[in-house]
Amino acid sequence: MHCLPLRVLGLSVGLLLCGCGVSGAFGQAAVVAGDCAGKESCGAGLEGPLAVGATATPSIHFDLRGSGAPAYHLESADTQVLEAHEGQLKAREEGLTGLMVVADDGSVLDFFHVWVKPATALQLRGELPGREGARELNSTVELVRGEQLRLSTKLLGAGQPLSGEAEVQWELEQDGSNKSFRLLDEGVASERRLVALGVGSAKLTVKSLGLSRALALHVVDVGNGERAR
């Protein structure tokens, strides 16, 4: 375990949240997100506490006068709370630690405070094509044939949105002789695309970090406005 140098602690001014990134205490580095268009979290990975068990791979942008990007690596002041390896962060247990941006010669270029918090709820959100923004889904969703629903998950800790990526299991239960839905994997663990193929019902269960959410799905016959039974 590394101890945060006293000279770094003395200069600590906390985190500055700014647009699509998080600035370090020295103002020499920032965790940036790239293109934030249409993205709630902007992808920076430090907009909220990291969920225990989740990972994040921050992208670091430097503002060093007279210098390009230095050779650097990330170090955690308390590896029991947060582990940093090959640029990836792993949240291990609840707590607060310093994340240092360290030049390969050992000098500290900048640092961030990182909170780690256990997830207490798993939120399931959906977005229909043509509608702006995703909305939290409750117990039941009705679609018509041919509609597609973009699904995503969000971890919460005592109601607070948490950062980081965690493994997500998606389970779609439907009658073997009547496949009314197709769940498509688009390459992101926390996202799926649901396609309504025909009239029928199904149950979707989503699990992550020991938490779960269930959703009843129905494709409605628009001719009579009733669900298939």
Salt bridges, closest charged atoms under 4 A:
GLU40 OE2 - ARG125 NH2 3.18
GLU75 OE2 - HIS73 NE2 2.80
GLU83 OE1 - ARG92 NH2 3.19
ASP104 OD1 - HIS73 ND1 3.11
GLU136 OE2 - ARG213 NH1 3.95
GLU142 OE2 - ARG227 NE 2.62
GLU171 OE2 - LYS207 NZ 3.73
ASP185 OD2 - ARG192 NH2 3.52
GLU186 OE1 - ARG150 NH1 2.74
GLU186 OE2 - ARG193 NE 2.77
